[in-house]
Amino acid sequence: MAQLVEQWQRGKFSYQLACARCHGEDGNSEDYPYIKKLGGIGKRMSRDEIRDRLRAVTITREEISVRSHLFSRRDLDALLIYVAGL
């Protein structure tokens, strides 16, 4: 349980740094045109489907770029856990 909490917190931190500006703190912002709401996405898509939609690009074995933000694999996995819970 502690590991899941740590992943969720890590994912929330990554979301706030890289995603919240456009998608909003809760994933439901409509401030930017053509930016889709993320609220409830975990009910509509699996984490693998969400990952596919991110169009992540592998830079190195441990670094992944998502829309000009660099993530470690561990941070990206945590971000997916957090986003799926929005």
C-alpha positions as CSV (number, residue, x, y, z in Angstrom):
1,M,0.0,0.0,0.0
2,A,2.8,2.4,0.9
3,Q,4.4,1.8,-2.6
4,L,1.1,2.7,-4.3
5,V,0.8,5.9,-2.2
6,E,4.4,6.9,-3.1
7,Q,3.7,6.3,-6.8
8,W,0.5,8.3,-6.7
9,Q,2.3,11.2,-5.0
10,R,5.1,11.0,-7.5
11,G,2.5,11.0,-10.3
12,K,0.7,14.0,-8.9
13,F,4.0,15.9,-8.7
14,S,4.7,15.1,-12.4
15,Y,1.2,16.0,-13.4
16,Q,1.4,19.4,-11.7
17,L,4.7,20.1,-13.4
18,A,3.9,19.0,-16.9
19,C,0.1,18.7,-17.4
20,A,-1.9,20.8,-15.0
21,R,-1.3,24.1,-16.8
22,C,-3.4,23.0,-19.8
23,H,-5.6,20.2,-18.3
24,G,-6.2,21.9,-15.0
25,E,-5.5,20.7,-11.4
26,D,-8.3,18.2,-11.6
27,G,-8.0,17.3,-15.3
28,N,-11.3,19.1,-16.2
29,S,-10.1,22.5,-17.5
30,E,-11.7,23.9,-20.6
31,D,-9.5,26.9,-20.8
32,Y,-7.6,25.8,-23.9
33,P,-9.2,24.8,-27.1
34,Y,-8.5,21.3,-28.4
35,I,-7.3,20.2,-25.0
36,K,-9.4,17.2,-23.9
37,K,-10.6,16.8,-20.3
38,L,-8.8,14.0,-18.4
39,G,-11.4,13.7,-15.6
40,G,-12.7,10.1,-15.6
41,I,-10.2,8.9,-18.2
42,G,-9.3,5.9,-16.1
43,K,-12.9,4.7,-16.5
44,R,-12.8,5.0,-20.3
45,M,-9.2,3.8,-21.0
46,S,-6.6,1.5,-19.6
47,R,-3.2,2.8,-18.5
48,D,-1.7,1.3,-21.7
49,E,-4.3,3.2,-23.8
50,I,-3.5,6.4,-22.0
51,R,0.2,5.8,-22.5
52,D,-0.4,5.3,-26.3
53,R,-2.3,8.6,-26.4
54,L,0.6,10.5,-24.8
55,R,2.7,9.7,-27.9
56,A,5.7,9.2,-25.7
57,V,9.1,9.0,-27.4
58,T,11.9,7.0,-25.9
59,I,15.1,9.1,-25.7
60,T,17.3,6.6,-23.8
61,R,16.7,3.4,-22.0
62,E,15.5,5.3,-18.9
63,E,14.3,8.7,-20.4
64,I,11.0,9.3,-22.2
65,S,9.8,12.5,-23.7
66,V,6.1,13.4,-23.6
67,R,5.3,16.7,-25.3
68,S,8.7,18.2,-24.6
69,H,8.8,17.0,-20.9
70,L,11.4,14.4,-19.9
71,F,10.3,11.6,-17.6
72,S,12.1,8.6,-16.2
73,R,10.2,5.4,-16.8
74,R,9.4,5.3,-13.1
75,D,8.0,8.8,-13.2
76,L,5.9,8.1,-16.3
77,D,4.4,5.0,-14.8
78,A,3.5,7.1,-11.7
79,L,2.0,9.8,-13.9
80,L,-0.2,7.2,-15.6
81,I,-1.4,5.9,-12.2
82,Y,-2.3,9.5,-11.2
83,V,-4.0,10.4,-14.5
84,A,-6.0,7.2,-14.5
85,G,-7.4,8.2,-11.2
86,L,-8.6,11.7,-12.2
